[in-house]
Amino acid sequence: MPITKALPIQLSKRQETLLQRIVRGTTNSYRLVRRAKLILAAASGGSNSSISRRLELDREQVRVWRERWRESTSKLTTAEEEQVTDKKLMALIEQILGDRPRPGTTKSFTVEQVVQIVAIACESPSKSERPVSHWTARELASEAVKRGIVEKISPRSVGRFLKRSHTTTTSPSLLVKS
């Protein structure tokens, strides 16, 4: 199987300066800094193997990021030709070096819905004409659907919301252990 040589990356002076700024930045994420270092190393002529050894990355990762940068070259060139500000060009670079959306379900519940469910948990069950003295996750889920807050919700989701809410208006546990 023939060994293919990685295609070189050409950086403008401005792109190189902004990538260096990312590398030197103290508040940038580790992933962003590593990817900026990778692009700078690729632009200086490093092979995928040498970059992967130096940055302690898998060679496939280096190949993927080099290719993603090459795919975005036209966007970067167009932005520079339009003389966008450094701030906008930096945002574009960060977008290119950022993670792409991952597959999976989207968020099912809005913040408002979660707040309303937690608010129900702070009420007395008798106010909702429930024949229990304390809320259970199942009762709360049922009540949220009954009030039209959500179309459907599992007791487990209700339990997670309450666990994360850290409410201080009631006892530490809003739910009866079932």
N, C-alpha and C positions, 0 to 999 in steps of 0.2 A: 504494500500500500504506500503510495507516494506521500511524502511529508509536504504539506502545503505551508508556505510562508504566510504569516499574518500580514494582512494589508495594512499599510502605514496610515497613521492618522496625522492630518495637517491641522494645526491650531493657529489661529490668528494671534497676534500679540495680546489683543484684548481678552480673548478667551483664556489664554495662558495666564494672564494676570488675575482674572477672576477665579480660575481653578486654584491658583496659588493662595488666593485670599481664603478660599474654602479650606484648604489644607492647614493654613495658619490660624483659622478661626477657632476660638476657644469654646464657642457655644454650638458648633455644628455637630450633627450626629456622627457617630463613629462610622456608620455605613457610608454616609455622604463623603466624609474625609477619605475613606479607603477607596471609594470609586473615583474621586478626583485624583488621588495619587496614581491610580491605575491608568487613567487617561493621560496624565502627564508623562508617565513612564512609557506608555505606548507611543506617544508623540515624539519622545526622544529616541525612538528606534528599538526599544526593548522587545524581545520576543515574548510570546505568551508564556513560555516555560520559565524564562528568567523573571518575568513580572510575577508569576504565580509563586515562585520560590521566595522572591524578595518580600512580597506582601502577604505570604502565607495563605494564598487562596488556591482553590482548585483551578486547574488550567482551563476548564470549561467555563468557569465564571469569568475569567479574563477574556476569553473569546466572546462570550455573550455581551459583556459591557463594551468591548471594543466595537463589536458589530452595531450595538445600539447607538453608540456615539456616531459611527459612520453613517447610519441611517438618518441621523438628525442634523448632519452637516448642512444640508440645504436650508433647514429652518434657521440655524445659527447664522449662516451667511446672509440670508434674507433680512434677519433682524439687524445685523450690523450694517447692511446696505441702507436700511431705513433709518439708521442712526438712532436706534432706541437707546434709552438711558442705561447706564451700568446696572441700575436696580432691576430693570426689566430683563436685561440680558442675563443677569444673575438668576432671576426667577426661572427663566427658560432653561438654564444650565441645571439648576436644582431639580426642575421637572424631569429633564432627561435622565439625570442620575438617580431619580427617586424610584421607589417601588411602584410597579404597575398594580392596578387593582387585582385582587385575588378572587378566585371563584368562591362561591358559597352563597348562603342566603344573606339578604340585606337585613338591616335592622327592622324588626317587626313592630316595635313600639316607640312612640315619640316620648320625649322627656315629659311633656304635659300628661300623657297617659300614665306614665310611671308615677308622677307626682300625685295624680288623682287616686291611683290604687293605694299608695302609701297613706294618703289622707283618709281613705276608707278604713284602713287598718287602725288609724288613730281614733276612730269613732267607736262607740259602743255597738256591738252586734244587735242589741235590742232596738236601736234606732232604725235599723234596716229590717226590722221584724224577723230577725233570725232567731231560731230557738236554741241558741248557744250562748254561753257566758263569755267565751273568748273566741277570737277568729282563728280559723284554720286556713291553710293555704287553699284548700278546696273551696271553702265557704267564700273567701275573698275573691277567688277567680270567678266563681258563680255570680257574686254580687257585681263585679266589674262588668261582666257580660250583661247582666240584668239592667244595669244603669246605662248601658250603651257606650261605655268608655272604650271598650274593645269588642271586636266581633267574636274573637275566641282567644283564650289564654290558658296555659297549663298551670296547675298548682305549683309546679317546679319553678316556672318563670316568676310567679308571684313571690315565692320564697326567696329567689335570688334578688329581686328588687328590694325586699325588706331587709335582707342581710346586708346589702350595700348602703341602705339609706341612713343607718346610724342615727335613728331618731332618738331624741332625748326627752320627748314629752310623755312617753309611757315607759313601762317596765322594759328591761333589756330585750326580752323576746316578745314580739307582737303576736306570735303564733303559739298555739297549743301544740305540743308535740303529738303527732298522730301516729 
